[in-house]
Structures are given as C-alpha cells and as structure tokens.
Amino acid sequence: MASGGAAGWRDELRALLRLGGPLVAAQLATIALTATDVVMTGWLGPAPLAAGSLASALIFPFVMFNTGVVLAVGPMVAQALGGLRRRDVRRSVRQGLWVALALAALTIPLLLQAERLLIALGQEPALAALAQDYVSAAAWHIAPAMCFVALRSFLAAHGETRIVMLVTLAGVAVNALGNYALMFGHFGLPRLELFGAGISTTLTHLAMLGLLGWRTARRYRRYALLARFWRADWPRFAAILRMGAPIGLMLAAETGLFSAVALLVGWLGPDALAAHAIALQLAAIAFMVPLGLSHATTARVGLALGAGDPARMRRAAWVSLAATTVFMSTTAVLFWLAPRALIGLFLDPSNPAAAAPFALAVGYLGVAALFQLADGAQVSAASALRGMGDTAAPMAAAIAGYWLIGFPAAWALGFPAGLEGLGVWLGLALGLAASAVMLIARLAVTLARAEAAPPPA
C-alpha cells in the first residue's frame, strides 16, 4: 500500500469499502426487518401505524441496552482465540447466552405493561391499547434476539459475517410472510392485525436463532458450546456484565432520544405519529450505510494504531468521514427532491385517511434531510475514536448532544414555540449536529496529538 500522497488516500478508500461492504449489507438486512413491519402496518391505516411506532419507541431502548451488554461476548471470545484458550471461548459464549436470557427475563415483564406505561407517558389510550396488542406478542422476541447476538458475536470473532447476513436476509422473508399471513388473515389464518405482527416478529427471531445455532453447532462442534450449559459460571457472567453495561448504556442513550421524540410526537395525535414513523424509518434506512462503514472504520483505525502509524490512522479516520459525507449528501438530496415518492411506499396518497399524515411526513422528511450529514458524521467520528481506544468521549458527546441539547430543544420548539412535530424534528436535528461537532473536534485533536507524539522507542 502506498504510504502517502493521493495514492495512499485512494488505497485507504478501497480498503474501507472492501471491508465495509459486507457490513453495510448486513446492516441493511437488519433494518429491512423493521422496514417490513412499518410498510405492512401502514397498509392497516394511520392509527395502527402510529400505535406500532409507539410500541417500537418503547421496545427499542430495552433491545439496544440488552444488545450492548451481550456484545461484550465478541471481544472476550476474540481475546480467548488470540490466546488459544478454547475453554474460555466456550465459557464466554455459554455465559453470554445466560446473560441474554437473564436480561430477557427482566425486560419482558416490563414490556407486557406497555399500555399502562404509554398512558402514564401521556399517550392516547386508544393508541396505547393498539400498541399493547403488538407488544403482547413481540416482547417474547427479546430472548431469541439476544441469544442471536451472542452467537453472532462468536462468529464475528472468527471472521464469519456472511452467514449472519444470509440468515438475516432469510429472516426478512420469514417476517414478511408471517406478517402477510397473520396480520391480514391469509392462508386460512385469522386476521390478527398488530397482534399478528407481534407473533410474526417473535417467530422470525426464533427461526433466525435456530438457523444460526444449527450452523454454529455444525461448524464449531469442537468447542462444545452448550456442554454443561446448566452449570453456573458466575465470574464469567459478572465479567460480561462489567464489560457490556457501559456499551449498553451508550446505545440506550443514543436510541433513547429517538424513542423520547416519538413520545413527544405522540402527544400531537395519530396522524403526526404515523408521519413520524415513516420519516424516521426512511432516515434509519439511510443511516445503515454509515453505520456499516463505521464498523470498518474502527477496525482500520485500530490496525493503524497497533502498527504505530499515526499518518495511516489519520487517513483512515478522514477517508471514512469523507465517504460518509458523500453518501449522506446523496440521501439528503433524495429526501428533498422525492419525498412524496418515498412516503408513498408506506401510505397510499389516494386514501383520504392518509392525507394528513402524508403531508406531515413530507415536512418531517425535509428536516431529516438536514440532519443526514450530522447523523453520518457523528457515527463516523465516534467509530474512529473507538478505534483509538477512546470510548468515553463518544458516550459523553451522545449524552450532551442528545439529552442536554437535542431533547430540550425538541420539546421547546415543538410545544412552547408552537412548531409541533416540525419543531420536534428540528430539535432532534440540533442534537445530532451538536454531537457531530463535539465528536469531530475531539477526533481532530486526538489525531493531532497522535501525530505530534514521539515514536515509541
């Protein structure tokens, strides 16, 4: 690889895209599961779509916190593999599954109180009741989903990501078929609407866990991962919690803002909430590309750091930020120029009942176009900092940008200022922009210090 000049930057871009391409595909497959639910729920009408948005807003922070905790299995397995400690691999995976099931046991009873929680948070009782229909069945997917994360982390430590992508793609097909059958009453089954969507979600994650578990058991029989599964290993259980809890808290801080914003929009009624669900889903799909590249960025920066090459580390960080900015600029233009075509994937513009949420969604998507650049920049900068071993700054920037700036601004612009849903989205954009500015500034300072530091003796 060229060490500097234009050739070095081009080589870094090729390396980033080569490593990040499969990760982007895996992220898009993951978001397709949620997008399928949103699209098919939209076919039921604005009220079910709004209720589904509330249900997702309630479930998502719990899922992300649990996921963050279980993700600790990955580095623990990688460290054991590096030291050729096969028994430690088995211990980490087995206790990762224990942690996954324990977190599910704590989370599911809370989610089964969805209707009461949503009403206590000021949501309309009718929408809260519809949301409960979905959550009553979907809450049970937490257990297989978290076990899936544990096995996925084990496979990723072995460099196997293609099978995860393929299983997730299979899950998209299973979920779509399940929704079609159970939500709308096809193939002789009853029409269960949101409750049917919840059943489909749980069955899909059970199927994905089964497929990944079958593949893992066949290929990695030498580890005997489930040998004496019932035997407690409290030191390893506690180690996973210690390592994973900070990761979970960071993910919960990031995703919690979006859930809190959905609750604010819920105060404005079902039309605003349905529009919010559509705009947020489109923004989330676009975000999967920088998110996938961010995982590759962490690896590229970490490799350069380990090699003691600050110039290559700088190239890896800035190339990622530039590539992300180019892509998110493209999606921003798309959101500005073709909002009606995109929203038409979710709502029928010829349906009079959809006219109000359709118009609101056009406005929300315009604001989403504004924060595309900030959203991509903050995840790119945070991933580069993590590659340099800096995890405290991304957490602090997330808390400060989202909760000290973004959420207060969303409330103030939406309600005291009277801008309603548009104001809430402007506040969200402000929080993302603040976080991005802090993280890019931190990245620039950290890279400058790395290049100014004397080389190791």
C-alpha positions in Angstrom: 0.0 0.0 0.0 1.2 3.5 -0.8 2.3 5.3 2.3 1.2 8.8 1.4 0.0 11.2 -1.2 -3.1 10.8 -3.3 -2.4 7.1 -3.9 -2.4 6.5 -0.1 -5.8 8.1 0.2 -7.2 6.1 -2.7 -5.9 2.9 -1.3 -7.4 3.7 2.1 -10.8 4.3 0.5 -10.6 1.0 -1.4 -9.7 -0.8 1.9 -12.5 0.8 3.7 -15.1 -0.1 1.1 -13.8 -3.7 0.7 -14.0 -4.3 4.5 -17.2 -2.2 5.0 -19.3 -3.5 2.1 -20.4 -6.8 3.7 -21.0 -4.9 7.0 -23.2 -2.4 5.2 -25.2 -5.3 3.6 -25.7 -6.9 7.0 -27.0 -3.6 8.5 -29.4 -3.1 5.6 -30.7 -6.6 6.0 -31.2 -5.9 9.7 -33.2 -2.7 9.1 -35.2 -4.4 6.4 -36.9 -6.4 9.2 -38.2 -3.2 10.8 -39.0 -1.6 7.5 -41.1 -4.6 6.5 -43.2 -4.1 9.7 -43.6 -0.4 9.1 -44.6 -0.8 5.5 -47.1 -3.6 6.2 -48.5 -1.9 9.3 -49.1 1.2 7.1 -51.4 -0.9 5.0 -53.6 -1.3 8.0 -54.1 2.5 8.2 -52.6 5.5 10.1 -53.9 4.5 13.6 -52.2 1.1 13.6 -49.1 2.7 12.1 -49.0 5.3 14.9 -49.5 2.6 17.5 -46.8 0.5 16.0 -44.5 3.5 16.2 -45.3 3.9 19.9 -44.6 0.2 20.5 -41.3 0.4 18.8 -40.4 3.5 20.7 -41.0 1.6 24.0 -39.2 -1.6 22.9 -36.2 -0.2 21.2 -34.2 1.2 24.1 -34.5 -2.0 26.0 -33.4 -4.0 23.0 -30.4 -1.7 22.4 -29.3 -1.8 26.1 -29.5 -5.6 26.2 -27.7 -5.9 22.8 -24.9 -3.7 24.1 -24.4 -5.9 27.2 -24.4 -9.1 25.2 -22.0 -7.6 22.6 -19.3 -8.0 25.3 -19.1 -11.7 24.2 -17.3 -10.6 21.0 -14.1 -9.1 22.4 -14.0 -11.8 25.1 -14.1 -14.5 22.5 -11.6 -12.7 20.4 -9.1 -12.4 23.3 -9.6 -16.1 24.1 -9.0 -17.0 20.5 -5.8 -14.9 20.4 -4.5 -16.8 23.4 -5.6 -20.2 22.1 -7.9 -20.7 25.1 -10.7 -22.9 23.7 -12.2 -23.4 27.1 -12.5 -19.6 27.6 -14.3 -19.4 24.3 -16.9 -21.8 25.5 -17.2 -20.1 28.9 -17.8 -16.7 27.2 -20.4 -17.9 24.8 -22.3 -20.0 27.3 -22.4 -17.2 29.9 -23.3 -14.8 27.1 -26.4 -16.9 26.5 -27.1 -16.9 30.2 -26.8 -13.1 30.3 -29.1 -12.9 27.2 -31.8 -15.0 28.9 -31.4 -13.1 32.2 -31.9 -9.8 30.5 -34.9 -11.1 28.6 -36.4 -12.3 31.9 -36.1 -8.8 33.3 -37.2 -7.0 30.2 -40.3 -9.0 29.1 -42.4 -8.4 32.2 -41.8 -4.6 31.9 -42.8 -4.6 28.2 -46.0 -6.6 28.9 -47.2 -3.4 30.8 -46.9 -1.4 27.6 -50.4 0.1 27.7 -50.1 1.3 31.3 -46.6 2.8 30.6 -47.7 4.6 27.5 -50.8 6.1 29.1 -48.6 7.2 32.0 -46.4 8.9 29.5 -49.3 10.9 28.1 -50.2 8.8 25.1 -53.8 8.4 23.8 -55.5 5.4 25.5 -56.8 4.1 22.1 -53.3 4.1 20.6 -51.8 2.7 23.8 -54.2 -0.2 23.6 -53.3 -0.9 20.0 -49.6 -0.8 20.9 -50.2 -3.3 23.6 -51.7 -5.7 21.0 -48.3 -5.7 19.2 -46.1 -5.7 22.3 -48.0 -8.6 24.0 -46.7 -10.9 21.3 -43.5 -9.1 20.2 -42.0 -8.8 23.7 -41.1 -12.5 23.6 -38.7 -12.0 20.7 -36.2 -10.4 23.2 -35.0 -13.9 24.3 -34.1 -15.4 20.9 -32.9 -12.0 19.6 -30.3 -11.6 22.4 -29.2 -15.2 22.1 -28.7 -14.5 18.4 -26.5 -11.5 19.3 -24.3 -13.8 21.5 -23.8 -16.3 18.6 -23.3 -13.5 16.1 -20.5 -12.1 18.3 -18.9 -15.6 18.5 -19.0 -15.9 14.7 -17.7 -12.4 14.1 -14.7 -13.1 16.3 -14.0 -15.9 13.9 -14.3 -13.6 10.8 -17.6 -15.2 9.7 -20.1 -12.4 8.8 -21.5 -13.7 5.6 -23.7 -16.3 7.3 -25.1 -13.7 9.6 -26.1 -11.6 6.6 -27.7 -14.6 4.9 -29.6 -15.6 8.0 -30.8 -12.0 8.5 -32.0 -11.9 4.8 -33.9 -15.2 5.4 -35.4 -13.5 8.5 -36.7 -10.7 6.3 -38.5 -13.2 4.1 -39.9 -15.1 7.0 -41.1 -11.9 8.7 -42.8 -10.6 5.5 -44.6 -13.9 5.0 -45.6 -14.1 8.6 -47.0 -10.5 8.5 -48.9 -11.3 5.3 -50.5 -14.4 6.8 -51.1 -13.2 10.4 -51.8 -9.5 10.0 -54.2 -9.8 7.1 -55.6 -13.3 7.6 -54.3 -15.2 4.6 -53.7 -18.9 4.1 -56.8 -19.7 6.2 -55.4 -18.0 9.3 -57.3 -15.4 11.3 -56.8 -11.6 10.7 -54.9 -10.5 13.8 -53.5 -7.2 12.6 -50.9 -5.8 15.1 -51.1 -8.8 17.4 -50.3 -10.9 14.3 -47.3 -8.7 13.5 -46.0 -9.3 17.0 -46.4 -13.0 16.6 -44.5 -12.8 13.3 -41.7 -10.8 14.9 -41.2 -13.4 17.6 -41.4 -16.4 15.2 -38.9 -14.7 12.9 -36.3 -14.3 15.6 -36.8 -17.9 16.8 -36.2 -19.0 13.2 -33.1 -16.9 12.8 -31.7 -18.2 16.1 -32.5 -21.7 15.0 -30.7 -21.3 11.7 -27.6 -19.6 13.2 -27.5 -22.1 16.0 -27.7 -25.0 13.6 -24.9 -23.5 11.5 -22.7 -22.8 14.6 -23.2 -26.2 16.1 -22.2 -27.9 12.8 -19.2 -25.8 12.0 -17.8 -25.3 15.5 -18.5 -28.7 17.1 -15.0 -28.7 18.6 -16.0 -26.0 21.1 -19.0 -28.0 22.6 -20.5 -24.6 23.2 -23.6 -26.0 25.1 -21.7 -28.6 27.1 -23.0 -28.4 30.7 -25.0 -25.4 29.8 -26.9 -25.5 33.1 -23.7 -25.1 35.1 -23.3 -21.6 36.5 -20.0 -19.7 35.9 -20.6 -16.6 37.9 -17.2 -15.0 37.5 -17.5 -15.0 33.7 -21.2 -13.9 33.9 -20.1 -10.9 36.0 -17.3 -10.1 33.6 -19.7 -9.9 30.7 -21.9 -7.6 32.7 -19.0 -5.4 33.7 -17.7 -5.0 30.1 -21.1 -4.9 28.4 -23.0 -2.5 30.7 -21.2 0.7 29.5 -21.7 -0.3 25.9 -25.4 -0.9 26.6 -25.8 2.5 28.3 -24.2 4.3 25.4 -26.5 2.6 22.9 -29.5 3.3 25.1 -28.6 7.0 25.4 -28.4 7.2 21.6 -31.6 5.3 20.8 -33.5 6.6 23.8 -33.6 10.1 22.3 -35.4 8.8 19.2 -37.9 7.0 21.5 -38.4 10.1 23.6 -39.0 12.1 20.5 -41.6 9.6 19.3 -43.4 10.0 22.7 -43.4 13.8 22.2 -44.9 13.4 18.7 -47.4 11.1 20.2 -48.9 14.0 22.2 -49.9 15.5 18.8 -52.1 12.6 17.8 -52.1 9.6 15.5 -51.5 11.5 12.2 -48.3 13.1 13.5 -47.1 9.9 14.9 -47.8 7.9 11.7 -45.9 10.6 9.8 -43.0 10.4 12.3 -42.8 6.7 11.9 -42.4 6.9 8.1 -39.8 9.7 8.1 -37.8 8.0 10.9 -37.8 4.7 9.0 -36.5 6.3 5.9 -33.8 8.1 7.8 -32.9 4.9 9.6 -32.5 3.0 6.3 -30.1 5.7 5.0 -28.2 5.5 8.3 -27.4 1.9 7.8 -24.7 2.7 5.3 -22.6 4.9 7.5 -23.3 2.6 10.4 -21.9 -0.4 8.4 -18.9 1.7 7.3 -18.3 2.8 10.9 -17.5 -0.8 12.0 -14.9 -1.0 9.2 -13.6 2.4 10.3 -13.0 1.2 13.9 -11.0 -1.8 12.5 -8.9 0.3 10.1 -8.1 2.9 12.7 -7.3 0.2 15.3 -5.0 -1.6 12.8 -3.1 1.7 12.1 -2.8 2.4 15.9 -1.5 -1.1 16.5 1.1 -0.6 13.8 2.2 2.7 15.3 1.4 4.6 12.1 -0.4 7.9 13.0 -0.4 9.1 9.4 -2.3 6.0 8.3 -4.6 6.4 11.3 -5.4 9.9 10.2 -6.1 8.8 6.6 -8.4 6.0 7.9 -10.4 8.5 10.0 -10.8 11.3 7.5 -11.5 8.9 4.5 -14.3 7.4 6.4 -15.7 10.8 7.3 -15.5 11.9 3.7 -17.1 8.8 2.3 -19.9 9.0 4.8 -20.5 12.7 4.0 -20.7 12.0 0.2 -23.3 9.2 0.8 -25.4 11.2 3.2 -25.3 14.2 0.9 -26.9 12.0 -1.7 -29.7 10.8 0.6 -30.3 14.4 1.7 -30.9 15.4 -1.9 -33.2 12.4 -2.4 -35.2 13.3 0.7 -35.6 16.9 -0.6 -36.4 16.1 -4.2 -38.6 13.0 -4.0 -40.3 12.9 -0.6 -43.7 12.0 -2.0 -42.4 9.0 -3.9 -40.6 7.7 -0.8 -43.6 8.3 1.6 -45.8 6.6 -1.0 -44.1 3.4 -0.2 -45.8 3.5 3.2 -49.1 5.4 2.7 -51.5 5.4 -0.2 -51.8 9.1 -1.2 -55.2 8.4 -2.8 -56.6 7.3 0.6 -58.4 10.3 2.2 -57.5 9.0 5.7 -53.8 9.2 4.8 -53.8 12.8 3.5 -52.9 14.4 6.9 -50.1 12.1 7.9 -48.8 12.1 4.3 -48.5 15.9 4.3 -46.8 15.9 7.7 -44.3 13.3 6.7 -43.2 15.4 3.8 -42.3 18.2 6.2 -40.5 15.8 8.6 -38.5 14.2 5.8 -37.3 17.7 4.8 -35.8 18.1 8.3 -34.4 14.6 8.1 -32.6 15.7 5.0 -30.9 18.5 7.1 -29.6 16.1 9.7 -28.4 13.4 7.3 -24.9 14.9 7.2 -24.7 15.3 11.0 -26.0 11.8 11.6 -23.4 10.3 9.4 -20.6 12.5 10.7 -21.2 11.7 14.3 -21.2 7.9 13.8 -18.1 8.1 11.7 -16.2 10.2 14.1 -17.3 8.1 17.1 -16.1 4.9 15.4 -12.7 6.4 14.6 -12.3 7.4 18.3 -13.3 3.9 19.4 -10.6 2.6 17.1 -8.1 4.7 19.1 -9.5 3.3 22.3 -11.5 6.4 23.2 -15.0 5.3 24.3 -15.6 7.9 27.0 -15.8 10.8 24.5 -18.5 9.2 22.3 -20.6 8.5 25.4 -20.2 12.0 26.8 -21.0 13.5 23.4 -24.1 11.4 23.0 -25.4 12.3 26.4 -24.6 16.0 26.0 -25.7 16.4 22.4 -28.9 14.3 22.7 -30.1 14.9 26.2 -28.7 18.3 27.2 -29.3 19.9 23.8 -31.5 17.8 21.5 -34.3 16.7 23.7 -34.9 20.1 25.4 -34.8 21.8 22.0 -37.3 19.3 20.6 -39.7 19.9 23.5 -39.2 23.7 23.4 -39.5 24.1 19.6 -42.4 21.6 19.4 -44.6 22.9 22.2 -43.8 26.3 23.8 -42.7 27.6 20.3 -45.8 26.1 18.7 -44.0 24.3 15.8 -45.4 20.9 16.9 -44.0 17.9 15.0 -41.7 20.0 12.8 -40.2 21.7 15.9 -39.6 18.3 17.5 -37.7 17.2 14.4 -35.7 20.4 14.3 -34.7 19.8 17.9 -33.6 16.3 17.0 -31.5 17.7 14.2 -29.9 20.2 16.5 -29.0 17.5 19.0 -27.4 15.4 16.2 -25.5 18.4 14.9 -24.2 19.3 18.4 -23.0 15.7 18.9 -21.3 15.6 15.5 -19.5 18.9 16.1 -18.2 17.7 19.5 -17.0 14.4 18.1 -15.3 15.8 15.0 -13.5 18.4 17.2 -12.4 15.6 19.6 -11.2 13.5 16.6 -9.2 16.3 15.2 -7.5 17.0 18.5 -6.8 13.3 19.2 -5.3 12.7 15.7 -3.1 15.8 16.0 -1.8 14.6 19.4 -1.1 11.2 18.0 1.0 12.6 15.1 2.8 15.0 17.4 3.7 12.3 19.9 7.3 11.0 19.6 7.6 7.5 18.2 7.9 4.7 20.7 11.5 3.7 21.5 
